[in-house]
């Protein structure tokens, strides 16, 4: 019975490690998406700022 419990504990730890790894991968993906959106927003802001200044210049 002791061996069965040892194996069950090892399987439980492995399953927890798998779940932790999955959660870490998901968190990394969310961070990458947020950075991508942030980069896109900054690029859009730069474009809007440059466009506005071009439009306001006298010809």
C-alpha positions in Angstrom: 0.0 0.0 0.0 2.9 2.4 0.7 4.1 2.1 -2.9 0.7 2.9 -4.2 0.5 6.0 -2.1 4.0 7.0 -3.2 3.0 6.6 -6.8 -0.2 8.5 -6.2 1.7 11.4 -4.6 4.2 11.5 -7.5 1.3 11.5 -10.0 -0.4 14.3 -8.1 2.8 16.4 -8.1 3.3 15.8 -11.8 -0.2 16.9 -12.5 0.2 20.0 -10.4 3.4 20.8 -12.2 1.6 20.4 -15.6 -1.2 22.7 -14.5 1.4 25.3 -13.2 3.2 25.1 -16.6 0.0 25.6 -18.5 -0.9 28.6 -16.3 2.5 30.1 -16.9 2.2 29.6 -20.6 -1.2 31.3 -20.6 0.1 34.2 -18.5 3.1 34.6 -20.9 0.7 34.7 -23.9 -1.5 37.3 -22.2 1.6 39.5 -21.5 2.7 39.2 -25.1 -0.8 40.2 -26.3 -0.8 43.2 -23.9 2.7 44.3 -25.1 1.6 43.9 -28.7 -1.5 46.1 -28.1 0.6 48.6 -26.2 3.1 48.8 -29.0 0.3 49.2 -31.6 -1.2 52.0 -29.5 2.1 53.8 -29.2 2.6 53.5 -33.0 -0.9 54.8 -33.6 -0.2 57.7 -31.3 3.0 58.6 -33.1 1.3 58.4 -36.4 -1.5 60.6 -35.2 0.9 63.1 -33.8 3.0 63.3 -37.0 -0.1 63.5 -39.1 -1.5 66.4 -37.0 1.7 68.3 -37.2 1.9 67.9 -41.0 -1.7 69.0 -41.4 -1.2 72.1 -39.3 1.9 73.4 -41.1 1.2 76.2 -43.5 1.8 75.5 -47.2 
